[in-house]
């Protein structure tokens, strides 16, 4: 689950940014908002994701 992954370091800012970039998400969706599971929040630095990808994390 995402809570365990966040605690283990396998779901975080780097993984999220890498996923956004590798899938060219900005070319697929017409919005720039990501809604993440609440329990995954500890592993994700929302300001860094926005700075690097242009996507807002909620």
DOBABA-249907 format. One record per atom (N, C-alpha, C): chain; atom name; residue number from 1; x, y, z negated. Coordinates in nm, 2 decimals, padded with zeros to 4 digits. Layout:
REM residues N
+-----+------+-----+--------+--------+--------+
| mol | atom | seq |   east |  north |     up |
+-----+------+-----+--------+--------+--------+
|   A |   CA | NUM |      X |      Y |      Z |
...
+-----+------+-----+--------+--------+--------+
REM end
This chain:
REM residues 58
+-----+------+-----+--------+--------+--------+
| mol | atom | seq |   east |  north |     up |
+-----+------+-----+--------+--------+--------+
|   A |    N |   1 |  00.08 | -00.12 |  00.00 |
|   A |   CA |   1 |  00.00 |  00.00 |  00.00 |
|   A |    C |   1 |  00.09 |  00.12 |  00.00 |
|   A |    N |   2 |  00.03 |  00.24 |  00.03 |
|   A |   CA |   2 |  00.10 |  00.36 |  00.05 |
|   A |    C |   2 |  00.16 |  00.41 | -00.08 |
|   A |    N |   3 |  00.10 |  00.38 | -00.20 |
|   A |   CA |   3 |  00.16 |  00.42 | -00.33 |
|   A |    C |   3 |  00.29 |  00.35 | -00.35 |
|   A |    N |   4 |  00.29 |  00.22 | -00.33 |
|   A |   CA |   4 |  00.41 |  00.14 | -00.35 |
|   A |    C |   4 |  00.52 |  00.19 | -00.25 |
|   A |    N |   5 |  00.48 |  00.21 | -00.13 |
|   A |   CA |   5 |  00.57 |  00.25 | -00.03 |
|   A |    C |   5 |  00.63 |  00.39 | -00.06 |
|   A |    N |   6 |  00.55 |  00.48 | -00.11 |
|   A |   CA |   6 |  00.61 |  00.61 | -00.15 |
|   A |    C |   6 |  00.71 |  00.60 | -00.27 |
|   A |    N |   7 |  00.67 |  00.51 | -00.36 |
|   A |   CA |   7 |  00.76 |  00.49 | -00.48 |
|   A |    C |   7 |  00.89 |  00.42 | -00.44 |
|   A |    N |   8 |  00.88 |  00.34 | -00.34 |
|   A |   CA |   8 |  01.00 |  00.26 | -00.29 |
|   A |    C |   8 |  01.08 |  00.34 | -00.19 |
|   A |    N |   9 |  01.03 |  00.45 | -00.14 |
|   A |   CA |   9 |  01.11 |  00.53 | -00.05 |
|   A |    C |   9 |  01.09 |  00.49 |  00.09 |
|   A |    N |  10 |  00.99 |  00.41 |  00.13 |
|   A |   CA |  10 |  00.97 |  00.37 |  00.26 |
|   A |    C |  10 |  00.85 |  00.45 |  00.33 |
|   A |    N |  11 |  00.79 |  00.54 |  00.26 |
|   A |   CA |  11 |  00.69 |  00.63 |  00.31 |
|   A |    C |  11 |  00.72 |  00.77 |  00.25 |
|   A |    N |  12 |  00.77 |  00.85 |  00.34 |
|   A |   CA |  12 |  00.81 |  00.99 |  00.29 |
|   A |    C |  12 |  00.82 |  01.08 |  00.40 |
|   A |    N |  13 |  00.89 |  01.19 |  00.37 |
|   A |   CA |  13 |  00.90 |  01.30 |  00.47 |
|   A |    C |  13 |  00.97 |  01.25 |  00.60 |
|   A |    N |  14 |  01.08 |  01.19 |  00.58 |
|   A |   CA |  14 |  01.16 |  01.15 |  00.70 |
|   A |    C |  14 |  01.08 |  01.05 |  00.79 |
|   A |    N |  15 |  01.01 |  00.95 |  00.73 |
|   A |   CA |  15 |  00.94 |  00.86 |  00.80 |
|   A |    C |  15 |  00.82 |  00.92 |  00.87 |
|   A |    N |  16 |  00.76 |  01.02 |  00.80 |
|   A |   CA |  16 |  00.64 |  01.09 |  00.86 |
|   A |    C |  16 |  00.69 |  01.17 |  00.98 |
|   A |    N |  17 |  00.79 |  01.25 |  00.97 |
|   A |   CA |  17 |  00.85 |  01.33 |  01.08 |
|   A |    C |  17 |  00.89 |  01.24 |  01.19 |
|   A |    N |  18 |  00.96 |  01.13 |  01.16 |
|   A |   CA |  18 |  01.00 |  01.04 |  01.27 |
|   A |    C |  18 |  00.88 |  00.98 |  01.35 |
|   A |    N |  19 |  00.78 |  00.95 |  01.27 |
|   A |   CA |  19 |  00.66 |  00.90 |  01.34 |
|   A |    C |  19 |  00.59 |  01.00 |  01.43 |
|   A |    N |  20 |  00.58 |  01.12 |  01.38 |
|   A |   CA |  20 |  00.52 |  01.23 |  01.46 |
|   A |    C |  20 |  00.60 |  01.25 |  01.58 |
|   A |    N |  21 |  00.73 |  01.26 |  01.57 |
|   A |   CA |  21 |  00.81 |  01.29 |  01.69 |
|   A |    C |  21 |  00.82 |  01.17 |  01.78 |
|   A |    N |  22 |  00.83 |  01.05 |  01.73 |
|   A |   CA |  22 |  00.84 |  00.93 |  01.82 |
|   A |    C |  22 |  00.71 |  00.90 |  01.90 |
|   A |    N |  23 |  00.60 |  00.94 |  01.85 |
|   A |   CA |  23 |  00.47 |  00.92 |  01.92 |
|   A |    C |  23 |  00.43 |  01.04 |  02.00 |
|   A |    N |  24 |  00.51 |  01.15 |  02.00 |
|   A |   CA |  24 |  00.47 |  01.27 |  02.06 |
|   A |    C |  24 |  00.32 |  01.31 |  02.02 |
|   A |    N |  25 |  00.30 |  01.31 |  01.89 |
|   A |   CA |  25 |  00.16 |  01.33 |  01.84 |
|   A |    C |  25 |  00.11 |  01.47 |  01.89 |
|   A |    N |  26 |  00.20 |  01.57 |  01.89 |
|   A |   CA |  26 |  00.15 |  01.70 |  01.93 |
|   A |    C |  26 |  00.09 |  01.70 |  02.07 |
|   A |    N |  27 |  00.13 |  01.61 |  02.16 |
|   A |   CA |  27 |  00.08 |  01.60 |  02.29 |
|   A |    C |  27 | -00.05 |  01.52 |  02.30 |
|   A |    N |  28 | -00.08 |  01.45 |  02.19 |
|   A |   CA |  28 | -00.20 |  01.35 |  02.19 |
|   A |    C |  28 | -00.32 |  01.42 |  02.12 |
|   A |    N |  29 | -00.30 |  01.50 |  02.02 |
|   A |   CA |  29 | -00.41 |  01.56 |  01.94 |
|   A |    C |  29 | -00.41 |  01.71 |  01.97 |
|   A |    N |  30 | -00.53 |  01.77 |  01.95 |
|   A |   CA |  30 | -00.54 |  01.91 |  01.98 |
|   A |    C |  30 | -00.55 |  01.99 |  01.85 |
|   A |    N |  31 | -00.51 |  01.93 |  01.74 |
|   A |   CA |  31 | -00.51 |  02.00 |  01.61 |
|   A |    C |  31 | -00.37 |  01.98 |  01.55 |
|   A |    N |  32 | -00.34 |  02.04 |  01.44 |
|   A |   CA |  32 | -00.21 |  02.03 |  01.37 |
|   A |    C |  32 | -00.22 |  02.01 |  01.22 |
|   A |    N |  33 | -00.32 |  01.92 |  01.19 |
|   A |   CA |  33 | -00.34 |  01.89 |  01.05 |
|   A |    C |  33 | -00.34 |  01.74 |  01.03 |
|   A |    N |  34 | -00.26 |  01.70 |  00.93 |
|   A |   CA |  34 | -00.25 |  01.56 |  00.89 |
|   A |    C |  34 | -00.32 |  01.54 |  00.75 |
|   A |    N |  35 | -00.40 |  01.45 |  00.74 |
|   A |   CA |  35 | -00.46 |  01.42 |  00.61 |
|   A |    C |  35 | -00.40 |  01.29 |  00.56 |
|   A |    N |  36 | -00.32 |  01.30 |  00.46 |
|   A |   CA |  36 | -00.25 |  01.18 |  00.40 |
|   A |    C |  36 | -00.32 |  01.13 |  00.28 |
|   A |    N |  37 | -00.30 |  01.00 |  00.25 |
|   A |   CA |  37 | -00.35 |  00.94 |  00.13 |
|   A |    C |  37 | -00.29 |  01.01 |  00.01 |
|   A |    N |  38 | -00.37 |  01.04 | -00.09 |
|   A |   CA |  38 | -00.33 |  01.11 | -00.21 |
|   A |    C |  38 | -00.21 |  01.04 | -00.28 |
|   A |    N |  39 | -00.22 |  00.91 | -00.29 |
|   A |   CA |  39 | -00.11 |  00.83 | -00.36 |
|   A |    C |  39 |  00.02 |  00.84 | -00.28 |
|   A |    N |  40 |  00.02 |  00.88 | -00.16 |
|   A |   CA |  40 |  00.14 |  00.89 | -00.08 |
|   A |    C |  40 |  00.21 |  01.03 | -00.10 |
|   A |    N |  41 |  00.14 |  01.12 | -00.16 |
|   A |   CA |  41 |  00.19 |  01.26 | -00.17 |
|   A |    C |  41 |  00.32 |  01.27 | -00.24 |
|   A |    N |  42 |  00.36 |  01.19 | -00.34 |
|   A |   CA |  42 |  00.49 |  01.21 | -00.41 |
|   A |    C |  42 |  00.61 |  01.19 | -00.31 |
|   A |    N |  43 |  00.59 |  01.12 | -00.21 |
|   A |   CA |  43 |  00.70 |  01.09 | -00.12 |
|   A |    C |  43 |  00.71 |  01.19 |  00.00 |
|   A |    N |  44 |  00.62 |  01.28 |  00.01 |
|   A |   CA |  44 |  00.62 |  01.37 |  00.13 |
|   A |    C |  44 |  00.63 |  01.52 |  00.09 |
|   A |    N |  45 |  00.73 |  01.58 |  00.15 |
|   A |   CA |  45 |  00.74 |  01.73 |  00.12 |
|   A |    C |  45 |  00.67 |  01.80 |  00.23 |
|   A |    N |  46 |  00.55 |  01.84 |  00.20 |
|   A |   CA |  46 |  00.46 |  01.91 |  00.30 |
|   A |    C |  46 |  00.52 |  02.03 |  00.37 |
|   A |    N |  47 |  00.59 |  02.12 |  00.30 |
|   A |   CA |  47 |  00.65 |  02.23 |  00.37 |
|   A |    C |  47 |  00.75 |  02.19 |  00.47 |
|   A |    N |  48 |  00.83 |  02.09 |  00.44 |
|   A |   CA |  48 |  00.93 |  02.04 |  00.53 |
|   A |    C |  48 |  00.87 |  01.97 |  00.65 |
|   A |    N |  49 |  00.76 |  01.90 |  00.64 |
|   A |   CA |  49 |  00.69 |  01.84 |  00.75 |
|   A |    C |  49 |  00.64 |  01.95 |  00.84 |
|   A |    N |  50 |  00.58 |  02.05 |  00.78 |
|   A |   CA |  50 |  00.53 |  02.16 |  00.87 |
|   A |    C |  50 |  00.64 |  02.24 |  00.94 |
|   A |    N |  51 |  00.75 |  02.26 |  00.87 |
|   A |   CA |  51 |  00.86 |  02.33 |  00.93 |
|   A |    C |  51 |  00.92 |  02.25 |  01.05 |
|   A |    N |  52 |  00.93 |  02.12 |  01.03 |
|   A |   CA |  52 |  00.99 |  02.04 |  01.14 |
|   A |    C |  52 |  00.90 |  02.00 |  01.25 |
|   A |    N |  53 |  00.77 |  01.99 |  01.22 |
|   A |   CA |  53 |  00.68 |  01.94 |  01.32 |
|   A |    C |  53 |  00.57 |  02.03 |  01.37 |
|   A |    N |  54 |  00.54 |  02.13 |  01.28 |
|   A |   CA |  54 |  00.43 |  02.22 |  01.31 |
|   A |    C |  54 |  00.29 |  02.17 |  01.26 |
|   A |    N |  55 |  00.30 |  02.05 |  01.20 |
|   A |   CA |  55 |  00.18 |  01.99 |  01.14 |
|   A |    C |  55 |  00.16 |  02.02 |  00.99 |
|   A |    N |  56 |  00.04 |  02.07 |  00.96 |
|   A |   CA |  56 |  00.01 |  02.10 |  00.82 |
|   A |    C |  56 | -00.03 |  01.96 |  00.75 |
|   A |    N |  57 |  00.02 |  01.94 |  00.63 |
|   A |   CA |  57 | -00.02 |  01.82 |  00.55 |
|   A |    C |  57 | -00.12 |  01.85 |  00.45 |
|   A |    N |  58 | -00.23 |  01.78 |  00.45 |
|   A |   CA |  58 | -00.33 |  01.80 |  00.34 |
|   A |    C |  58 | -00.35 |  01.67 |  00.27 |
+-----+------+-----+--------+--------+--------+
REM end
